[in-house]
Amino acid sequence: MPSASITIDSNAAVAEIDRRIFGAFVEHLGRCVYDGIYEPGHEQADENGFRRDVTALVKELGATTIRYPGGNFVSGYRWEDGVGPREKRPVRRDLAWHSLENNQVGLNEFATWLKEVDSELMLAVNLGTRGILEALDLLEYTNHPSGTALSDLRAEHGYPEPWGVKMWCLGNEMDGPWQTGYMTADDYGKLAARTGQAMKAAEKDLELVICGSSGSAMPTFGEWERTVLEHAYEHVDYISCHAYYQERGGDLDSYLASAADMRYFIETVVATADHVKHRRKSDKTIMLSFDEWNIWYLDEHHESDEVNDEWRIAPRQLEDVYSVADAVVFGSLLMTLLENHDRVRSASLAQLVNVIAPIMTEPGGAAWRQTTFFPFSVTSRLARGRVLRPQVTTASVTSKVHGENAVVDCVATAGDENAAVFLFNRGREAVDVTIDVASLGRERIDEAVTLWDEDVYAKNTKDDPERVGLKPLDATLAEGQLTVRLEPVSWSALNLA
């Protein structure tokens, strides 16, 4: 049986954990909002129309920050449509997803719900069809305490206290020709700089995210980042990264190596941002906001008729059903974000409910966990303190797309109360792993779980919502040596106390 050895040094710290790394994303797309988190006619609906069963699952998931309201949707959105009396809110066409938006959920309802799930609000402004003035108006309505036209309007709407939103996205995927109002890097960089300057003039402590490339395969990748940062470097704090992965053509080995692409993405954006920093002789370092990442079977959705000539409210769109293989790749991507936490300080799993999501619902029916729910919820719960970068000695496996990669990946965290170890086996055989954890000073295994199945394509569905779940992990700890057996194609976590 293959083996691997790992040493975890408590001094080999990457960064202190910023809880925003466990963020998520809610867009007015498909059934994410309507028939997802919000279904006033459901037996589980609370007094505001939000499903209590979904709220409970979101809290269990542990999403710390929620990016809202888009996504492609934001580039045609008028935020004013979603505030004030619900009976007066207009129905609009959403060009991004060719559907109708009834605006029954807007800023205030969503921000109120976030308090129920203990999440921070991260807002995006529309720089596709709107601009600086609208961004300033939204900022005033959202954050100003009182005594101005828009803060007083918020109070009239029943919300006297400001929401205090700190993190703001300056548009969304403005490099993409699918985006309403897309731009060149030069045009967008200038607009983002002016918008960022104006927003920080109103509130100097805001944290602003400028749009990076929509993906590493974009023809302008790298050059886009350089150009927009040349314009806006001193006015922004983060640059966004978006990446989605899927298995193609039955090539499971390449799929299991998807983290290699994410690492390449991060390294390229970091190098580009630092190049601009040095050119400008700036004292500031731009961080990365990986504010869209997930498994997404985009090829299959492009071939479907989900987006058609009908204009519908909350149509079923992008409702991927995830397998064990999807979940373990997902877990490896989350580990990669942690590995690079010195620069990736914020991340948003896209999306939260129904739309390429860890949580699924049926109208009038049940809510359940997808396979991807488990790596996220466990990592968000266990990861505390500092991220540590272990030294891993293991064999390699070769894939067609990503070449050679280690069979076993590992990342660890250490806090005052616990230490956690996260492991990924991308190989097709079980692996015996010995881990030196003596420097962590932990004496017992408090929790050991793994996600794997003899059928790597097993899924949780409406008819069988508990087919896949966490299983006990075979592990022992003695005299600072942790011994673990990793099943093939698996993701695992241990909590040491």
Secondary structure, DSSP 4 states (H G I P E B T S, - for coil): --EEEEE--TT-EEEEPPGGGGEEE--SSTTSTBTTTB-TTSTTB-TTSBBHHHHHHHHHHT--EEEES-SGGGGG--GGGGSS-GGGPPPEEETTTTEEE--SS-HHHHHHHHHHHT-EEEEEE--SS--HHHHHHHHHHHH--SSSHHHHHHHHTT--S-----EEEESS-TT-TTSTT---HHHHHHHHHHHHHHHHHH-TT-EEEE---S-TTSTTTTHHHHHHHHHHGGG-SEEEEEEEE---TT-HHHHHTTHHHHHHHHHHHHHHHHHHHHHTT-S---EEEEEEEEE--HHHHHTSSSS-S---BS---S----BHHHHHHHHHHHHHHHHTTTTEEEEEEE-SBSSS-SEEE-TTS-EEE-TTHHHHHHHHHH--SEEE--EEE--EEEETTTEEEESEEEEEEE-SS-EEEEEEE-SSS-EEEEEE-GGGT--SEEEEEEE--SSTT-B--SSSTTSS--EE--EEEETTEEEEEEPSSEEEEEEE-
